[in-house]
Amino acid sequence: MIIQHRFATTEDIPFLARMNRALVEDEGHRNRVQSDAWLEQRMRAFLAGDYRTVLFEAEGKPAGYALHTIHREHPDTVHLRKIFVERGMRRRGVGSEMMRILREEIWPADKRIAVGVLSGNRAAIAFYESIGFTPYAIEMEIPARKIPGNTGK
């Protein structure tokens, strides 16, 4: 399958926010209840900062995106913040090809690649392991206590 790619611009923000919502839903992330406006503002902040976003197309249709940066504290590391493959494109080698393009055409070869994965997202863990990632660290937490009347915002 031939995949095209290009860097996202601010004009792509509504589209990126839609894909980000699907990613948040699929991975079971806590912030899945955020508004579309919040997701768009977040993408705008990523694009205005140190992050770059690559959009991918396959067969003339949107295939996904990857959001990444060179890690500020560890300049030898590319931090892959998000990678998303459209639901209808999954299990067809699209994600693997997106990662190949990122590694061979976009990211410097002398950089380590790091990605965070939610511990319950077994599909993502299996995907990353299938393309050569190995576990490095586990982030642990104690969830906040629920306080009556506090909405958490």
Disulfide bonds with the S-S distance in Angstrom:
none
